[in-house]
Amino acid sequence: MFQKIKKIINELIQINNLKTRNKVTNSKIKICPSCTSKLEPLNEQLEWLMPQKYLCKKCNYLGTAYFEQ
């Protein structure tokens, strides 16, 4: 039983490592479509459930659309 639990934990750790590695490689700068300044993410915890929303502090744009640099 403990061997099975260890195996599952190791698999979950590997999956988590893959997710974080993909986030790092996909981390392009998000640009505001209104004023072309940098966007900041709002709700990273709910990214798996709903589209990521971004906020521009310069023009107060709030939305899911962006340009990548």
N, C-alpha and C positions, 0 to 999 in steps of 0.2 A: 504494500500500500504506500509506504513512504517513498519507494523508488518511483512509483507512478506520479506522486505529488512533485517530487524533485524534477522529473522529466517535464511535467506541465509547466512548472515555474521557469525552467530553463528555456522552454519554447516561448513563453510569454516575454522573457527578457530579450530574446533574439528578435521577436516581432517589434518590441518597443525600440530596440536599437535601429532596426530598419526604418521605422517611422521617423525617428529623430535624424537619421542620416539623410533621408529624403527631404526633410524640412530644411536642412542646412544647404543642400545642393539646389533646392528650389527657392532659396531666399533672394529673390530679385527685389530691387527697390520699387515700391509701388508709388506711382505718380498720379496726382489729382487730375481728373479730366477737365476741371474748370480753370484752375490757375497754374497747373504744372508744378506744384510744390510737393513735398514728400507727404505721403499718407501714413497714418498710424492705425493698426488694427484695434478694434473695439472689444470683441468677444471671442478670444482664442479658445476658451473652454468649450464653447458650443459649435466649434467649427465642423465637427462630424455630423451635427444635427441640422444645421441651417447654413446658408452661405455666409462667408466671412464679410463683415461690414467694416468699412474704413472711414476714418475721420480726418479731414484736413483742418489743421489749426489756423491756417491763413485765411481761408474763405468760408470755413464752417461747412464744407461739403460733407455729406453723410450718405454713403451708399456702398454698393457692391462693385460698381464699375471702376476700373482704373487702367492706367497705362503702366507698362513695365520698362525699366531702364536696364 
